[in-house]
Amino acid sequence: MKDPYIQPNGTLKNKLGIKEYDELNSAEKDIGFVKLIDIGESFKQKYNKEYLKSIHKHIFEDIFDWAGEFRTVPIEKIEIVIPGISLQYSAPKNIDKDLDKAFDDLNNMVWAGKNLDQIVPEFTRKLARIWRIHPFRDGNTRTTLAFAENYAREHGFPMEIAVLLDNLTRIKDESGKVTRYSIRDKFVLAALDDKDYPEPEHLERLIKQSIQVGIEREKEKHNMLLGRQKYDELTL
């Protein structure tokens, strides 16, 4: 099937008129970073597929005409961590129903009363399930991260999205050897079928770290507000 999303050279069609993949990738990172940072202030939501669409549109509307729309073609991406093969993502006709099931599963969870070591594995598994559907032609990882941050904050275990964004890119040394795998690589390993021996622990560690930092930041904000309140009381 011809892919209507790409230019003849394989680069995604975009509003910026960019022809080269690396240049588009860099522009996506720069624009998407700003959108991801302010997304918590932009959305109050129900956690469903329409919300996921709104996040994707917010992040990518300056780059792609199809921002916020589910893909209409099958996709595959060769992964270095599996290695050299692709996950089986949802077929376009199954995206809606697969997301409905994944969100029903997530929204039926009760997080109250659970500690971090109980929350992290469950939350990671459910995020990986949503991510593996890969409903958009591009930008699924960043959309999933933004969704995760807002969901976690509203359910009592705030995440620090900067921790996640620091891991967007795979890092290599001068010889080309990978010295740090990207968060996308970690999603791939977490999303594997049971028969393929998934390794969710890599993504779990990163998500746990982001929650720990997020909780500390919330404590700092709370203490600053208390200090301000006491100061105001003394000066009345």
C-alpha positions in Angstrom: 0.0 0.0 0.0 1.3 3.4 -0.9 1.9 5.5 2.2 0.2 8.9 1.7 2.1 10.4 4.7 5.5 10.4 3.1 7.4 12.2 0.4 9.2 10.3 -2.4 12.5 10.3 -0.4 10.8 8.8 2.6 10.5 11.9 4.8 7.1 12.6 6.3 5.1 15.3 4.5 5.0 18.4 6.8 3.8 21.9 7.0 7.3 23.3 7.3 8.3 22.3 3.8 11.2 20.2 5.1 12.6 17.6 2.7 15.3 15.9 4.8 14.6 13.4 7.5 17.2 14.7 10.0 16.1 18.3 9.6 12.4 17.3 10.2 13.4 15.2 13.2 15.2 18.2 14.7 12.3 20.5 14.1 9.9 18.0 15.6 12.0 17.8 18.8 12.3 21.6 19.1 8.6 22.3 18.5 7.3 19.3 20.3 9.4 20.0 23.4 7.7 23.4 23.9 4.3 21.8 23.4 5.0 19.0 25.8 6.2 21.3 28.6 3.0 23.3 28.6 0.5 20.5 27.9 -0.4 20.1 31.6 -1.8 23.6 31.5 -3.7 23.1 28.3 -5.9 20.1 29.0 -8.5 19.0 31.5 -9.8 15.7 30.2 -11.6 12.4 30.1 -9.1 9.7 29.5 -10.2 8.2 26.2 -9.2 8.1 22.5 -10.6 11.6 21.9 -8.3 12.9 24.6 -5.3 11.2 23.0 -6.2 12.8 19.7 -6.3 16.2 21.3 -2.9 15.7 22.8 -1.4 14.7 19.5 -3.0 17.6 17.7 -1.7 20.0 20.3 1.9 18.7 19.9 2.0 18.4 16.2 -0.5 20.8 14.7 2.3 23.1 13.5 4.1 20.3 11.7 1.6 17.9 10.2 -1.8 18.4 8.5 -3.0 15.1 10.0 -2.2 16.0 13.6 -4.8 14.5 15.8 -6.0 12.0 13.3 -5.5 8.2 13.5 -3.4 6.7 10.7 -5.0 5.0 7.7 -2.1 2.8 6.8 -0.4 -0.1 8.5 3.1 0.6 9.8 6.2 -1.2 10.8 9.4 0.0 12.3 12.6 -2.0 12.5 13.9 -2.0 16.1 17.5 -2.4 17.2 16.4 -3.8 20.6 14.5 -6.8 19.3 16.6 -6.8 17.0 16.0 -5.9 13.4 12.3 -6.7 13.3 9.1 -4.7 14.0 6.4 -5.1 16.6 2.9 -5.8 15.2 1.0 -2.6 15.7 -2.8 -2.4 15.5 -4.2 -2.5 12.0 -5.9 0.8 11.1 -9.4 -0.8 11.3 -8.7 -2.0 14.8 -7.3 1.2 16.3 -10.6 2.5 17.7 -11.6 -0.8 19.4 -8.1 -1.5 20.7 -7.9 1.9 22.3 -11.3 1.5 23.8 -10.2 -1.7 25.5 -6.9 -0.2 26.7 -8.6 2.8 28.2 -11.3 0.8 29.8 -8.6 -1.3 31.4 -6.7 1.8 32.6 -9.8 3.7 33.8 -11.0 0.8 35.9 -7.8 0.8 37.9 -7.9 1.8 41.6 -4.6 3.5 42.5 -5.6 4.8 46.0 -3.8 3.0 48.8 -1.1 1.6 46.6 2.6 2.4 47.1 5.0 3.3 44.3 6.4 -0.3 43.9 2.8 -1.4 43.3 1.8 1.5 41.0 4.8 1.5 38.7 4.6 -2.0 37.2 0.8 -1.7 36.6 1.0 1.8 35.1 4.0 0.8 32.9 2.1 -2.2 31.5 -1.0 -0.2 30.7 1.0 2.6 29.1 2.9 0.1 27.0 -0.4 -1.4 25.8 -1.7 2.0 24.7 1.7 2.8 23.1 1.8 -0.5 21.1 -1.5 0.4 19.3 0.5 3.2 17.7 -2.6 5.0 16.5 -0.8 7.9 14.8 1.5 7.8 11.8 4.2 9.5 13.9 4.6 11.0 17.4 3.1 8.1 19.4 5.8 8.1 22.1 5.6 11.8 22.8 1.8 11.6 22.8 1.9 8.7 25.2 4.3 10.5 27.6 2.1 13.6 27.7 -0.9 11.5 28.3 0.9 9.6 31.1 2.0 12.9 32.8 -1.5 14.3 33.0 -3.1 11.0 34.0 -0.5 10.4 36.8 -0.9 13.9 38.2 -4.6 13.6 38.5 -4.4 10.2 40.1 -2.0 11.2 42.9 1.4 10.1 41.6 2.7 13.1 39.7 5.4 12.6 37.1 8.2 15.0 36.1 8.0 15.0 32.3 11.5 16.5 32.0 12.9 13.2 33.2 11.2 11.4 30.4 12.0 14.0 27.7 15.7 13.7 28.7 15.5 10.1 27.4 13.8 10.8 24.1 17.0 10.3 22.1 19.2 7.3 21.8 22.9 8.2 22.5 25.9 6.6 20.8 29.6 7.0 21.4 32.2 7.9 18.7 32.3 4.3 17.5 28.6 4.2 17.0 27.9 1.9 20.0 24.7 2.7 21.9 25.5 4.0 25.3 21.9 4.9 26.3 18.8 3.5 24.7 15.8 5.9 24.1 12.5 5.8 25.9 11.0 4.5 22.7 13.4 1.5 22.8 12.2 0.9 26.4 8.6 1.0 25.2 9.4 -1.6 22.6 10.8 -4.0 25.2 7.9 -3.4 27.6 5.3 -3.9 24.8 6.5 -7.3 23.7 4.1 -10.3 23.9 4.6 -12.7 26.8 5.9 -15.3 24.4 8.6 -12.9 23.3 10.0 -12.4 26.9 9.2 -8.7 27.5 11.5 -6.6 29.6 9.3 -3.9 31.2 11.9 -3.3 33.9 13.8 -0.8 31.8 10.7 1.4 31.2 9.6 0.9 34.8 12.9 2.3 36.2 12.5 5.5 34.1 8.8 5.9 35.0 9.6 5.3 38.7 12.3 7.9 38.6 10.0 10.5 37.0 7.4 9.9 39.6 9.9 10.2 42.5 11.1 13.5 41.1 7.5 14.6 40.5 6.6 13.9 44.1 9.6 15.8 45.4 8.7 18.8 43.2 5.1 18.7 44.5 6.4 18.7 48.1 8.7 21.6 47.3 5.8 23.6 45.8 3.6 22.7 48.8 6.3 23.8 51.3 6.8 27.1 49.4 3.1 27.8 49.5 3.0 27.1 53.2 6.0 29.4 53.8 4.3 32.1 51.8 1.1 31.7 53.7 2.9 32.0 57.1 4.7 35.1 55.8 1.4 36.7 54.7 -0.1 35.9 58.1 2.8 37.5 59.9 2.6 40.7 57.8 -1.2 41.2 58.1 
